[in-house]
Amino acid sequence: SSELTQDPAVSVALGQTVRITCQGDSLRTYYASWYQQKPGQAPVLVIYAKNNRPSGIPGRLSGSTSGNIASLTITGAQAEDEADYYCTSRDTSGIHVFGAGTKVTVL
Amino acid sequence: QVQLQQWGAGLLKPSETLSLTCAVYGGSFSGNSWNWIRQPPGKGLEWIGEITHGGGTNYNPSLKSRVIISADTSNNQFSLKLTSLTAADTAIYYCAGGRRQVFPFSSAWVYWGKGVLVTVSS
């Protein structure tokens, strides 16, 4: 199986921009999806299919990929963006793999 | 508005079998991928497996020998069985689903259950 590597934690000042990265060989083949999870809640899909947002997800969240690195960018971070963010992708055998998650703190 | 409602036993003993069911309300079972995902307390997410409306399954290789995911399409439900439990299986178990994505896209699990905490302890 393939691993996805994420930074454990990042912080961002209110209103500033932060990029969360996810690195893995499978990202050269499959696009990542991104999930946001707040304490005590189920995860929420925020980015899928290259850079699509489900209904209700604010436009300040966006996704991109370059080589084997997928990124989730929060432009103009708000207090409600403070959460854990998980990337996921399929590996070459077709199974889904999660990154370990990145804790985003909004200062 | 699609909602997932899940249920099952929350306290099990080592060597017992976990059995959870997830019902899909307000939407179609077909055309979607239905998944089980778990999260040990204070840790990250782990994908367990998926079933499509056609009944095809994929499992995490690390759990494959102990997992069965099945579907009851007449009742819009899918289920998880995990055998030979140990303390390492203690986790919140989520059901999740969404439109099955074609290559090269991966997942789009827009529907999630609230999760069931399963504790394995003697």
Interface residues (C-beta under 8 A of the other chain):
Chain A: S1 T29 Y30 Y31 A32 S33 Y35 Q37 A42 P43 V44 L45 Y48 A49 K50 N52 P54 Y86 T88 S89 R90 S93 G94 I95 H96 V97 F98 G99 A100 G101
Chain B: N35 I37 G44 L45 E46 W47 E50 N58 Y59 N60 P61 Y94 A96 G98 Q101 F103 P104 F105 S106 S107 A108 W109 V110 W112 G113 K114 G115
